[in-house]
Structure formats: C-alpha cells, structure tokens
C-alpha cells in the first residue's frame, strides 16, 4: 500500500525573519526611542528581579510573618500526625477483620497492665 503524502509547494517552505517587537509598541504606546536596528548596540537589561520590585506603602511585619509561619508549620505537623494515626488505625482494623474473616475467635487484642 502506498503512503499518501501531500504534495508540498515551494511557497510553503519559507524562512521568516524574526523581528523583535518594541515593548512600548506592543502595549499600544508610542515609543520615544526608535527601535534599534541591526548595527546599533543597546545596553542589556539586568538579569536580576529588581525590575519587578515595587515600592511598598507599609513595611513588612516580620513578627506577624513568623507567627503565621509557625502556625502553618504546627498545622502541617498536626495534619501529618493525624494522617499517620489514621493509617495505623486502618491497618489495625484490617488485620482484625482479616482474622475474623478466617473464622478465628482469638482476634481481639488483650492488653495487660503491669503494676
């Protein structure tokens, strides 16, 4: 059986030149500075996150942040402990149920107290 491939025309295989957009132009604003051409050199923008920083109206409240972090940590520890306890309880109930399903009568746990 022949494989059917579409016939490609020469005009489908074109290499398009990449032209970067002017940031002010892409926002719909008029740029004061013309777009750089290929022979002009521009200063590179810094590669850190400082350009995204904003001035805050109020300073950070580090005490409140630390208390919130401690509360979140305590909640996570409590949730983890409850999850472990629940998993162990389910495993214990499954063992007891398996014992009873086998027809055994000595499945109950007997705890002894030592004085």
N, C-alpha and C positions, 0 to 999 in steps of 0.2 A: 504494500500500500504506500503510495506517495504521500509525503508530508506536504501539506499545503502552507505555503508561506506567502505573505503579502508581498507584492512587488513594490520595492522601495524606489521612490523617485529621488533624483539628485537634490531637489529643493527641500526634502525632509531632513537632510543631513547638513545642517548649517551650524557653525560655531558662532555663538553670540558673544559679543564683548561685554564684560562686566563693567558697569559704571556705578560706583558707589553714590548713594543719594546724599544730598546735603541735609544734615539733621534739621536745620531751620525750615528747609523747603518741605520736608516730609510732614512737619507739623502744621503746614499751611501758613507759615510766617515768611516774611520776606527777609532774606539774609542780607546783612550789612556787608559781609565779606563774600566776594565771589568764590565759587567752587574752585578748589585747586586743580591745576592742570597737571599733566604728567611730569613736566620738568620742574615744577615748584616743589619745594620741600616744606613740610609743615612739622611743627613740634608735636611729638607723640603725647597722647594723654597719659596721665599717671595710671599705673596698673593696680592701684590700691582702691579701697572702697570709700575714700574720702569724698569723692564726687557725689555719693549718695547720702552723705550725712546732712542732717538738718539741725538747725538751732532749736533747742527746746525752750518752752516757756518756763517750765519748772525744772529744777534739778532732780536727779534721780534720788529716790528714797531707798538707800541701801538697806536700812533696818527692815523696812516693810518687805523688800525683795527677799532678804534672808529668811524672815519669818514665813513667807509664802513658800520658799524652797523647802524649809524644814517641815512645814505642814504637808506639802506634796510628797516628800520622802516618807514621812510617817504613814500617810495614807497608802503609799505603794507597798511599804513593808507589811502593814496590816492586811492589805488585799492579798499579798503573796502568802502570808501565814494562813489566812482563811482558805485559800486555794489548796495549800498543802494539806491542811487538816481535812478538807472535804475529800480530796483524792484518797487519803489514807482511810477515811471512814467508808468510802465507797468500796475500796479494795477489801476491807474487813467484812463488810456486808456481803460482798460477792463470795468470799471464802466460806462464810457461814451458809449462804444459800446453796453453794455447790455441795457442801457437806450434807445438808438436808435433802437435796435432790438425789444423792446417792443412797438415801434410806438410812443413814446412820442416826443414832439417837444421842450420841455424846458430842454434839456440835457446840453446845453453849460454853462460853469461856467462864471458867471458875477462877475468881481472884481470891487469893489468900492474903490475909493481913498478918504480918509478923509483929509481935509485941516485944 
